[in-house]
Amino acid sequence: MKYNRILLKLSGEALMGEKNHGIDSSRLSDYAEEIHKAAETGVKLGIVIGGGNIFRGVAGVSEGFDRVKGDYMGMLATVINGLALQTAVNNTGTRARVFSAIKMEPVTEYYSKDKVMQALDNHEVVIFTAGTGNPFFTTDTASSLRAVEMEADVMLKGTRVDGVYDADPEKNPGAVMFHELTFDEALQKKLNVMDMTAFAMCRDNKLPVVVFNMNRKGNLLRFISGEKIGTLVKI
């Protein structure tokens, strides 16, 4: 199937590489090169990036933090990652623009669907930051929301494993990977594809989701070229 618009969701933790926190410059460069090669095919690409490498949430930080403050701190972490990714992508020769769900000019542009669609039509990579701009929503939910808004043909969830398994493959070497699932099957099997709000949004809008290993070089381009990789979740 030919995909013209793709939303790619990356975890902040993936940017750590072999480090315990922060951004690994070599991993960042690898991702930027993958994105550059994908953009060169003509596909219109939007990216949502998490912030777990900068801030992992309120738990364990200190007493006195409430969930709302913690979530806003997490949103700011995604902006840091978004700016780093923008710089790395721009360095490849592909133009990237960062949009934030929270106003913070001149650091980023404030999110607007019209501006995003214009950027995509200009073959610019769009990086969405600050989640949905609201506490209590994950970057999975932000990804599904932005994917629907940008009229994406598919949402890609880049992880460090090859797809969706019946158990954690990093803990259970005997775990079996699913190559294709329906949304209903994923629910019945209680598979952890994404949070339920994001899952429901994708299902209700008939937006297929592909979970794949972003750390395997060339995987993004392979997918765009039509190769079957990862796990496809669809209606």
N, C-alpha and C positions, 0 to 999 in steps of 0.2 A: 504494500500500500504506500502511496506517495503522501508524505506529510508536508504541508506547506507552513504550518505554524506549530511550534513546539514550546511547551513550558517545561523547563528543566529545574527540578528542585534539588539543591545541594545542601547537605548538612554542614553546619559550622565546624563540627568535629573533624570532618574530612580534611579541612584546611590545615589541621595540626600536623599531618604527616606522621612522622615518628616522634614528634614533640608531645609534651604533656599539656601544653596550652599554647595559645597564640596562633600565629600563622607561619607555616613552613614555606619559605620562599620557593623552594623547588617544586613543592606540590602545587602552589599557586600558579607557577609558570606552566606546569603540565596542564592544569585545568584551562588556563588561558589559551594555550595552543590548541587544545581539543575544541574549545569554543570557536576559535578563529577558523579552524578547518571546517567546522560545521557551517559557520556563517558563509564561507566561500562557496558552498553548494547552492546558496540562494534561499535556504530555509530561513523563515522569520523566527527568531529565537528570543524568548523571554526567560529570565532566570530569577528564582527566589532562593535566597541563601539564608541559612540559619545563623545563630550566634553562639552556639554552645562552646566553641573554643575560647570565647571571650568571657561569657557569663552563662553559668549553667542553671540559673534559677535561684530562688530564695533559700531553698534547703541548704543548710550548712553555712550560710553566709554569716548571719548573726541574728539574734533575737531582736524583734522590733520592726523587721521588714514585713510589710503586708504583701499579699499576692499582686495587687495592682502595681505597687511600686516596683516589685520584682519583675513583672512582665514588661513594664516600660524600660527597665534597665536592659532586659533581653532584646527589646526592639532596637535600642541604641547600639547594642553589640552587632546586630545585623547590618546596621549602617556602616560600621567600621569595616566589616567584611566586604560589603558591597563596594565601598570606595577602593579597597585593595584590589578586588577583582576587576573593577573598571580600569584601574591603572594598568594592570597586567594585560588585559585584553587590548587596550589602546596601544600598548607597546608592541603588539603583534601586527599592527596595521589595521585592525578592525575597530571601528568606532563603537564605543559602548556608552550608554547613558544610565544614570542612577536616578530612580524615582523613589520617594519616601511617602509612606502613608501618613506621616506626621510632618507638618511644615517645619523645615529647617534650612531655608535658603540663607546663604548661598552654598551651603554644603552639598545639598542635593536639590533636585527639582521636586516640587510637590506633585503627587500622583494625580494624573488626569487621563482618563481613557482616550480622549481625543489626541492628546500629546503622545501617548504610547503608540496608538495606531499609526500616527504620522511617522514616528521614529522607526517602527517596524517596516513601513512602506519605503523608508529611506535606507533600508538594509542596515540599521543600527541594532546592536544587541541591547536589549532592555533589561536592566537589573532592578528588581523590585525589593525594597527594604522596608524595615519597620513593621513587618507583618501586615495585619489588617488595619493597624493603627489603634486597635482596641485590646485591652487586657482580656485574659481568659481564652484567647484564640491562639493556636499554635501556628508555626510556619507551614505545617501541612495544610491547614485550613487556608492560610494566605495563598498557598500555591494553587489550590483548587479554585479559589475565588478569582485570582488573577488569570488562571488558565481559561476559565469560562468567559471572563471579561475580554480577553484578547482574542477570543474565538479560536483557541488552540484546537488542533486535531487530536492531540495526545498530550498527556502529562507524563514526563519521565521523572522517576525518583531515583537519583543517583546515590548508591550506597557503597559500602566496602565489601559486600558479598554479591554473588552472581544473580540472585533473585529472591523469590519468596520460598521458604522451606517449611517443612512440617515441624521443625525444631530449630533451635539456634545452631547454625553450622559451625560457629566458632567454638561452641562448647560440646557439640555432638557430631563427631565425624561421620556418623551414619545417617545424618539428616538427609531427607529426600527433597529435591527442588521441584517445584511445579513450573511447567513451561507455559501453561495457560489455565486461567480460572475465570469463572463468572463472579460478579460481586456477591451473589447469593452463596456460592460455594465457599468463598473466602469468609463470609460471615458464619456459615454453618461449621466450618472447620476451625473457627476462632483464630484465624491467622492475623498476625499483627502487620497489616499492610500500611496503614496510616491511622490517624485518630478518626473517631467515628463521625465527627462533623465534616471533615474533609472527605471521608469515604462516601458519606451520603450525598454530598454535593456532586461528586464525580458520577455516582450512580444515577442520580436524578437528572443530570444533564447529559447522560450517555457519553461521558468523557472517558475513553480508555486510559488506563494507567499501566506503565511499564516500569517495573522495578529491576534495576540492573547495576552492574559493578562499574562505577565511574572511575575507579582507580586502575582499571585495566586499559592501558593505552589503546586508543583507536576505537573503543566501544561505541562512543557517541556517533562517530562517522559511519561505523558499520551499521548502526541502527538506521541512520538517515539514508544509507545506501540500499536499505531493504533487507538486510540480514536479520534473522530472528535471534535476538539476544534477550537474556533476562526472563522475567515472568510477565506475561500480559494478563491484565485483569480487565474484563469487559462485561457488558450486559449479556 
